[in-house]
């Protein structure tokens, strides 16, 4: 089943990021982020929504505004299409096993409706709140790293890059997924150092 939404619902985003903050956040180890999220889903009823947010973010690479606009219907589907808030371009997402596993822990009865990421007040969680919670959640496992919602998007990117042998082809895929204007911008966004790029050619 394909679930399609042509216009993202309004997001209560009443915060502005600090100047330059979107370029200074760090990516995390994908497995560490996954384990942390699964612990929240299994052991912390009040924090399950943040566990699900982490899993969805690192498995889709969507921006925070687009993740927060998702509905239960979209997450339960096999494939869904949204219009990205920033680019106004359509993006098609395939729900993978990791997201389905997370859903099985938070949505056992499958009867939830409406937006997936709702606060205890009954409104869509704000970007500001997500950033505060992510810093709290990862303060131990990612000590010393600058963590924000961008970190999860970058974590997705690094995972794709590593799973595709750190290749130029992987960067081309990611540049397309992230709607970047060039592969060079994708390299900078993911924080790929020059010595890592050199190792690609050394291993040919």
Secondary structure, 3 states (H helix, E strand, C coil): CEEECCCCCCCCCCCCCCCCHHHHCCCCCHHHHHHHHHHHHHHCHHHHHHHHHHHHHHHHCCCHHHHHCCEHHHHHCCEEEEECCCCCCEEEEECCHHHHHHHHHHCCCCCCCCECCECCCCCECCHHHHHHHHHHHCCCCCCCCCCCHHHHHHHHHHHHHHHCCCCHHHHHHHHHHCCCCCHHHHHHHHCCCHHHHHHHHHCC
